[in-house]
Amino acid sequence: MDDLCILVPVWRDYRWLIPITLAQIERFWPGHPPLFLIGLTEEEAAGVPHFPVSDPAKRGNWCWVVRDGVWQAAARFRKAYLIAEEHPPLARCHSIHLNHTLPREMDRWDAVYISLMGWDNRRYASRNRRLGRDRHCMMHLARKHAPRFHLHPALWRLDALERCGTISLRDENGRGSAWHFEKTCEKLDADLPAAWKSGCYQIAAFALACESSPFRTLAALSERWIFNRMMALVPWLPNPRWAAGYLRLLAIDNVFCGGPTP
């Protein structure tokens, strides 16, 4: 774990979440890698390990804040879990997979990004190739519209994260937002090395969770299959009012994602 850390970018209006997020990580991820806040001044960090923001006037630009922190982290580390202040773990984490398995596999596969939001969560359709059990049933994010370089919790190689921040800053109309970061970097024609764009993966939550069983896995996959089929009906409804009513009835999206960081 010598080259691994956790980076927690903090948006200026969400500083009140810091003690909650830190407490959840300490509670549910024992023995976690070194953790650093980014986007804060020395005074705001209040003694919590951090990489101080180099220009407080630019904190309204999320992409700049992340790149600024990554530049500092890269002097000491090669890989990092990027976990936004609004995405703390909500249940017991699988420390062995987080501290050892995933960083090891990142090196072995020459990967640059491993998303911790499992593809078996019902928010995603299965449009990318699923790998075998020797690769923990992960999904290889190689196709168009795959959730490459998205900002839910993920393991990043820091050189890739820095480059993503840089290209996101080129278009000033994006105002450096997190949404702009994702929409810029996920494109197949993004200004990133081809090897990086093909080096992105998404975990299967059932394969890396603390608590898993064949029954629980089957139930989760069945629920996901039914939900996605029901959502597929929306474009076929005859008018927007019907679609809106149907979505209200179907508002059962499961936002609790299993896996090594539930």
N, C-alpha and C positions, 0 to 999 in steps of 0.2 A: 504493500500500500504506500510505499515511499513516494510514488509519483502521482498519487490520487488525493483529491480533496473534494469538499462540497462547497459550492458557491451559491449564495442566496442573494439574488438581486432584490433590492428593496425600492419600490416606487415611493416617491416623496409623500404621497397621500396615504400610504399603507404602513407607515412606520409603527402604528399601534399594533400591528400583527406580529411584530418581531418576537416579543416574549412568548406568544402562543406557539409560533412555529418552532422556536428553539426548544421549548418545553416538550413539544410532541416528538421532535427528533431525539432528544435525550431519553425520553421515555420508551420509545418504540424501536430505536435503532442503537442498541448498546454497542460500544466499541466502534462507533462510526469514524470515518476518516476525519482529518482536520477540517473544521468548518469556518468559513469566512463570509461575512456580510460584504456586499458591494453596493455602492451608490450612496454611502453615508459619509458625513464628516467625522472627524475624531470625536467631537463633542456628542454627536447623535449616536455613535456606536456605543458610547458609555461603557467602555471596557471590554466589550465583546470583540473577539478577533475579527478583523476586517481589513480590507484593502481600501484605504480612504479615497474618496472621489477626488480627482485631481483638479477639477474645475466645477465647483458647486453651481455655477450659473448655467451649466448645460444639463442639469438633472431632469429637465423636462423632456429630454430625448432618451427614450428607453434603450435604443440600440447603442447610443454613445456610452451610456452608463455600463452596459454589459461589456462592451469592448474595452473600456477603461479598466474595469476590474480584471478582465482576462489578461490584458497586457501585464498587469502586476503579478497575477497568479502564475503565468507561464514562466516566470523567472525561477519558480520553485517546483512546479508540478507539470505533468504532461497530460493528465486526464482529470475530469471533474464531473461530478453530478451537479447539474444545474437544477435547482429547486426553488421556484419563486416563493416569495413570502406568503402567498395565498394558497400554496399547495403542500401543507404539512402532511405527514403520514397520519392516518387515523386508526391504525391497528398495528399489531406486531409486525415488524419488518423481518425479512430473511437476511440476517447480517452476513452469513457466509456467502450467499449468492452476490450480495451487494459489494462486500469487501474483497471478495476473491474471484468468484466464478465469472462475473461479467467483465471486470477489468482484464482477467486472463484471456477470456474469449475475444475481447476487443483487440488485444495484441495478436492473438493467434490468427484471427480472420483479417487483420489489417483494416478493421472497421473504424469509422470516425464518429458514429452516432448510434446509440441503442436506446430506443424509446421504452420507458417503463410503463406506459399505458398500454396494456395488453390488447392485441388485435381481437381477442375473444371477448372484450368488452363490447356491448351491443351497439356502441356508437359507430363502429367501423364495418364496412363491407369487405369481404375477402377477395380483393382484386389483385393481390400480389402473391407470389409463390411462397407456400409454406414449406419450411425445412423440416428435416427429420428429427428424431429424438436425440441424435448425436449433436444437434445444434439447438436443443431445448425447444423444439417445435416453433422456433421464431419465424417471423415473416420477413422476407427480403424486400425492402422498399425500393423497388427498381422501376416501377411503371409510372406513367403520367398520373398526376394527382395523388400520388402516394404521400402520406404524412411525413415526409423527410424534414428534418431540422425543425420540427415543431417544438413548442416551448412548455408543454407539460413536462413533468420530471423525466430526465433522461441522462444517460452517461455520454459525455462528449469528449472527443479529443480536442485539446485546447487550441491547436492551430486551426482546426476547422471552425470552431466557434468564433475565433477572432476574425477569420476571413468572412464568415457569414455576417458578423457585425459590420465589417467594412463595406461589403457590397450593399447592405441595407441602408447605409448612410448616403449613398450616391444620389438617390432620388429625394430631393428635399420636400417634394409634395407628400411623401409618406410620413413626414414629421417624426421619424424615428420611433414609431409605435411598435409594440410587440406584434400586432396583427400584420403590419407592413413587413416586419422581419420574416414572419412565416411565409407570407405570400411571395416574397422575393426569393427566398432560399429554396423553397420546395420545387421550383420549376426545373424541368429537365434541361432547359437552356440557361440556367443560372451560371454566372461567371465563377464556377468552381471546378476544380479538377474532376475529370470523369471518374477517376478512381474513388473520389470522395462521394460523388453522387451514387455510385454503386456500392458504397460501403456503409449503407444505412440499414438498420434492422429494428424490428418491433417485437417485444417479447410476447410469449403466450403466458398469460397470467397464471393459468392452471399449472404450468410446468415449473414455475419458480416461486410459488406461494408457500408460506409457512404451513398452511393447513390446506390439504388437497386430498381428494378421493375420487375414484371413478364416478361415483354417483353425483358428487358436487360438480365435477367437470361436465358430465352429461347434462345436468340440469341447467348449467350456465350456457352451454352451447345451444341447447334447445330453446331457451328463453331468447337468446340472441337471434337465432334463426327466425323465430316467430315475429319478433319485433321488427326485424329488417323487412320481412315480407309485408307486414302491415304498413310500414312506412312507404313501401314501394307503391301503394295504392294512391298516395296523395296526388301525384301528377295527373291521374286519370279521373279525379273528381270533377264534375261539370262546371263548378264556379268557385271563386275564391272563398265565398262565405261557407260553402260546404267544407272546403278544405280546412278552414280555420276551426270550424266546429269539430271536425274529425281529429285534428291535432290536439284540441283541448281534451277530448275523450281519451286520447292515446298518450297523454302527458305522464307517462310512467317510466321515462328514461332513467336508467340506473346509472347514477353518477358516481357510485362507489365502485372503484376499480380495484380488483384484486391484484395479486402479484407480490413481488418482493418489497414494494413500498405501497401498501394499500391505502 
